[in-house]
Amino acid sequence: MNLLLWILAISVSAASAQTAKQTTNKNEPAMNAKTMNTYVIEREIPDAGKLTAADLQGISKTSCSVLKDLGTGIEWLHSYVTDNKIYCVYRAENEEILRTHAAKGGFPINSIQKLSTVISPETATASLTEIIR
């Protein structure tokens, strides 16, 4: 895993990165609970670091609009913009819904990585049972 993906994995809060979290739509019975995992998406976008505030806001609005249409199976947490890439952190039921979001929003996907766990400075003193969930 490259260093930036490793840093991203560390920076995601433990609460939002906990894999296999059960979330239930208020209108659905508990037996239809959805499993949500945390994913990091790499998007190659030349000169991404030079995007203006208006460009970034437009991208965000497009993403939020598509997310609203897709419903409860996907949640965008945040993104990191670098010189030529954007790394996006999502909670989603599966990779397919991430690809659907990208296609409908016109966003590239170069790779999708499912997080297995999160470590941070607190890991150094945590009990071993708290480290891998």
Buried (B, 14 or more C-beta within 10 A) or exposed (E): EEEBBEEBBEEBEBEBBBBEBEEEEEEEEEEEEBEBBBBBBBBEBEEBEEBEEEEBEEBEEBBEEBBEEBEBBBBBBEBBBEEEBBBBBBBBBBBEBBBBBBEBBEBEBEEBBEBEBBBBEEEEEEEEEEEEE
